[in-house]
Amino acid sequence: MKAFITSTGIISPQETHNGTGFPDAVREEVNNRLTCMEPDYKVLINPVQLRRMPRIMKMGLAAARLCINRSGGINPDGIIVGTGLGCLENLEKFLLEILENNEHITSVLPFINSTHNAVAAHIAMLLQNHGYNLTYCHRGLSFESALDDALMNLEEKNASNILLGGIDECTGDFMLLHSYLGYWKKPVSNLLLLENKTPGSIAGEGSAFFMLSSVPSDQQHAIVEGVHTFITPDPAEVNDIIPEIDLFLQKHNTDKKDISLLLAGINGDVNFDPVYNHLKQSYFASHTGLAWYKHLCGEYYTSSSFALWLASVILQTQMIPKVTELISPDRRNIEKILIYNHTRCCEHALILLSHGKI
Amino acid sequence: MSQRVFVTGVGIISAIGNGTGETFTSIKSLTSGIGKLSLFESIHGHIPVAEVKFTHTQLAEMAGRANDYIHYSRNSLLALIAAKEALASAHWNRDRDLMSGAVLATTVGGMDLNEQYYKSLLHDNSHKDVIMQLDSADCTEKVAFMAGIRHHVTTISTACSSSANSIMLGARLIRNNRLQRAVVGGTDALTRFTLNGFFALEILSITGCRPFDRERNGLTIGEAAAVMILESEEVADPDRIICEITGYANANEAFHATASSAEGTGAFLAMSGALETASLKPDDIAYINAHGTGTEINDLSEGRAIERIFGSAIPPLSSTKAFTGHTLGAAGAVEAVFSVLALQHQMLLPGLNFSIPMEELHFQPVTKPVPADLKHVMSNSFGFGGNNTSLIFSKV
């Protein structure tokens, strides 16, 4: 089942919350962590509720609100969220209180707000929405699992509109622990990420919501054709990945020559990036372009939600923002985009999009 | 064409036993798993809990991971043990060329490792090997690799309805021809984190939970893992079919972060939705394994929702949480396995600790294991955030 992206709302390290298009200026940070540029929440969330609300919930609720407002106020038939880490800051807070305060808890709120489903549940409460409600939390496949479920919901014909979200927050503790595993570079300009030929990437975060609909709207042209995920016990080689892409494209009656643009999860990590470039060179046609996005949003488990937003903007405007383009497609129209992202070459996800009006 | 979905294997480990055999024996002999906390030190040591009666080392041996158990969370070990039993009972062939998926569920993942190593990890990297075992995805990936599954591997976390949703998702993936077979279920180990969380919410029972009793005084937290193998009618071996999943529904109450509404709107929507998916009428249901946590609010709101749907003809029902405790992310799968056992043995499952009926409700839970003619049984799972799910299992 195809789904039409009929509206979006996104909070990211770039100035994306204000409009629906790609921002005019790109933010440069010399750091190894990109944090979100957050909107004035008071405009989007009841100020009474805002007090004591954890940051990730604000980000989730606000992006969902932006998306719903732009959809013309649709109350969806279901709310499905992917989050690799859930409400991590509150989980850490409650855990530390137990460990350092010998279980003398000062507030139960961090516990309540630590559950992975807290954001999706709060959106339901905000909208008084009794429909299907689910939260996926499987590292780098969280958002894609949510997307797959959204497509299945539309296919089952119980639903015409699904609100889909990808959210993750970065915390200092998460940065520290994953630095032991070689996840991050030393501080570096996000815009020079590829010049810095070292292992690791820069951390990121974001909250992106989409209204996926079974019928198109007049203004929007991006269609999600399908999604495919797989895992490998050890870092995969190009030869492990190609059969999966073949299978996926075949299922969606698409030839690899039809792909205008490969939007890849390149993150500057010299250990894991080569797979993307090898794929482009050895598998895809020479006219297929290559673009990337993680220098804009950072590396995080649901960064594919940023990629899906970017892909929808590219299909809509038929323009690839220069700052994301690595190899220009050799065709005038951008008809199909394949997003391929892997998490350290072990969790792999493919999303196929097409343009509805070409 | 949409496929029928069969249960072809089940596995369980909880406070009342390792495996379906021990589990059923405990139920028949009315033996509760609730007792004194022994797993870790806590200032809440006087509060009863339902522990799996094995140490970390013993669990590692049972899971076949004795060599590297130090890096395994109790959470993932429980999942592996339940999965091992389920896979064996379904005669799972990992080399069969079928579309297979794994969907597990948990609320706090490897929190038990977090509690042991977090402070040390904030200090230095000497325990860095546990870092990738801390999150919710770890249990699922370990089970998936054990079963030889590479596609459709994902983890669900919707608080206490998590693993009911994993079963529902597995069933939908098969019905919609995305998968031919799926390993589904949930796991949650007992942790200081959840014990303290529920204590701070002031909903832990000081005596052991008493579902649907007028004198009920809260829930008892437990730990468990339960796994089911689901297969499409196209690939299931008829000799292995235990029962069929005919109904499921997920709804949100949209009322409160931790409490359910007095009239049980979410529970009503989940149960009536499941009946609708199964094309069944309320009087087709012969037994309900209720969510029945034993908190004042849950049992009242669930009870009212049940009365609203079933009217004066309320089927026999019970909550089995006085046996296993409330096993959070595993509860949906644990109670789904119980529902399957009820069908398999054609027996109504009893609740425990019940003595005085609730004034507000017109029914009483089953208190003895009674042979019965069971065709369709319903299992309810409700969670924080109003995430409510009901499943219906049917005799084939």
HADDOCK unambig.tbl for C-alpha pairs under 7 A between the chains (distance, minus, plus):
assign (segid A and resid 95 and name CA) (segid B and resid 193 and name CA) 6.34 0.50 0.50
assign (segid A and resid 103 and name CA) (segid B and resid 43 and name CA) 6.94 0.50 0.50
assign (segid A and resid 103 and name CA) (segid B and resid 196 and name CA) 6.86 0.50 0.50
assign (segid A and resid 108 and name CA) (segid B and resid 197 and name CA) 6.62 0.50 0.50
assign (segid A and resid 108 and name CA) (segid B and resid 200 and name CA) 5.60 0.50 0.50
assign (segid A and resid 108 and name CA) (segid B and resid 201 and name CA) 6.48 0.50 0.50
assign (segid A and resid 111 and name CA) (segid B and resid 197 and name CA) 5.67 0.50 0.50
assign (segid A and resid 115 and name CA) (segid B and resid 159 and name CA) 6.59 0.50 0.50
assign (segid A and resid 116 and name CA) (segid B and resid 157 and name CA) 5.97 0.50 0.50
assign (segid A and resid 116 and name CA) (segid B and resid 158 and name CA) 6.78 0.50 0.50
assign (segid A and resid 117 and name CA) (segid B and resid 157 and name CA) 6.33 0.50 0.50
assign (segid A and resid 117 and name CA) (segid B and resid 158 and name CA) 5.10 0.50 0.50
assign (segid A and resid 117 and name CA) (segid B and resid 159 and name CA) 6.79 0.50 0.50
assign (segid A and resid 117 and name CA) (segid B and resid 385 and name CA) 6.88 0.50 0.50
assign (segid A and resid 118 and name CA) (segid B and resid 385 and name CA) 6.13 0.50 0.50
assign (segid A and resid 121 and name CA) (segid B and resid 385 and name CA) 4.75 0.50 0.50
assign (segid A and resid 121 and name CA) (segid B and resid 386 and name CA) 6.71 0.50 0.50
assign (segid A and resid 124 and name CA) (segid B and resid 254 and name CA) 5.33 0.50 0.50
assign (segid A and resid 125 and name CA) (segid B and resid 254 and name CA) 4.09 0.50 0.50
assign (segid A and resid 125 and name CA) (segid B and resid 255 and name CA) 6.00 0.50 0.50
assign (segid A and resid 128 and name CA) (segid B and resid 254 and name CA) 5.39 0.50 0.50
assign (segid A and resid 129 and name CA) (segid B and resid 252 and name CA) 6.95 0.50 0.50
assign (segid A and resid 129 and name CA) (segid B and resid 254 and name CA) 6.08 0.50 0.50
assign (segid A and resid 130 and name CA) (segid B and resid 251 and name CA) 5.61 0.50 0.50
assign (segid A and resid 130 and name CA) (segid B and resid 252 and name CA) 4.48 0.50 0.50
assign (segid A and resid 130 and name CA) (segid B and resid 253 and name CA) 5.64 0.50 0.50
assign (segid A and resid 130 and name CA) (segid B and resid 254 and name CA) 6.10 0.50 0.50
assign (segid A and resid 131 and name CA) (segid B and resid 251 and name CA) 5.15 0.50 0.50
assign (segid A and resid 131 and name CA) (segid B and resid 252 and name CA) 5.86 0.50 0.50
assign (segid A and resid 132 and name CA) (segid B and resid 250 and name CA) 5.39 0.50 0.50
assign (segid A and resid 132 and name CA) (segid B and resid 251 and name CA) 4.98 0.50 0.50
assign (segid A and resid 132 and name CA) (segid B and resid 252 and name CA) 6.55 0.50 0.50
assign (segid A and resid 133 and name CA) (segid B and resid 250 and name CA) 6.87 0.50 0.50
assign (segid A and resid 133 and name CA) (segid B and resid 251 and name CA) 6.36 0.50 0.50
assign (segid A and resid 133 and name CA) (segid B and resid 252 and name CA) 6.11 0.50 0.50
assign (segid A and resid 133 and name CA) (segid B and resid 387 and name CA) 6.75 0.50 0.50
assign (segid A and resid 134 and name CA) (segid B and resid 158 and name CA) 6.54 0.50 0.50
assign (segid A and resid 135 and name CA) (segid B and resid 156 and name CA) 5.98 0.50 0.50
assign (segid A and resid 135 and name CA) (segid B and resid 157 and name CA) 5.72 0.50 0.50
assign (segid A and resid 135 and name CA) (segid B and resid 158 and name CA) 6.02 0.50 0.50
assign (segid A and resid 136 and name CA) (segid B and resid 155 and name CA) 5.77 0.50 0.50
assign (segid A and resid 136 and name CA) (segid B and resid 156 and name CA) 4.57 0.50 0.50
assign (segid A and resid 136 and name CA) (segid B and resid 157 and name CA) 6.05 0.50 0.50
assign (segid A and resid 137 and name CA) (segid B and resid 136 and name CA) 6.62 0.50 0.50
assign (segid A and resid 137 and name CA) (segid B and resid 137 and name CA) 6.77 0.50 0.50
assign (segid A and resid 137 and name CA) (segid B and resid 155 and name CA) 5.51 0.50 0.50
assign (segid A and resid 137 and name CA) (segid B and resid 156 and name CA) 5.90 0.50 0.50
assign (segid A and resid 137 and name CA) (segid B and resid 157 and name CA) 6.48 0.50 0.50
assign (segid A and resid 138 and name CA) (segid B and resid 136 and name CA) 6.67 0.50 0.50
assign (segid A and resid 138 and name CA) (segid B and resid 137 and name CA) 4.69 0.50 0.50
assign (segid A and resid 138 and name CA) (segid B and resid 154 and name CA) 5.54 0.50 0.50
assign (segid A and resid 138 and name CA) (segid B and resid 155 and name CA) 5.17 0.50 0.50
assign (segid A and resid 139 and name CA) (segid B and resid 137 and name CA) 6.38 0.50 0.50
assign (segid A and resid 145 and name CA) (segid B and resid 154 and name CA) 6.64 0.50 0.50
assign (segid A and resid 177 and name CA) (segid B and resid 121 and name CA) 6.69 0.50 0.50
assign (segid A and resid 180 and name CA) (segid B and resid 125 and name CA) 6.01 0.50 0.50
assign (segid A and resid 180 and name CA) (segid B and resid 128 and name CA) 6.49 0.50 0.50
assign (segid A and resid 229 and name CA) (segid B and resid 151 and name CA) 6.05 0.50 0.50
assign (segid A and resid 229 and name CA) (segid B and resid 152 and name CA) 6.18 0.50 0.50
assign (segid A and resid 230 and name CA) (segid B and resid 150 and name CA) 5.32 0.50 0.50
assign (segid A and resid 230 and name CA) (segid B and resid 151 and name CA) 4.46 0.50 0.50
assign (segid A and resid 230 and name CA) (segid B and resid 152 and name CA) 6.51 0.50 0.50
assign (segid A and resid 231 and name CA) (segid B and resid 150 and name CA) 5.15 0.50 0.50
assign (segid A and resid 231 and name CA) (segid B and resid 151 and name CA) 6.61 0.50 0.50
assign (segid A and resid 232 and name CA) (segid B and resid 150 and name CA) 6.65 0.50 0.50
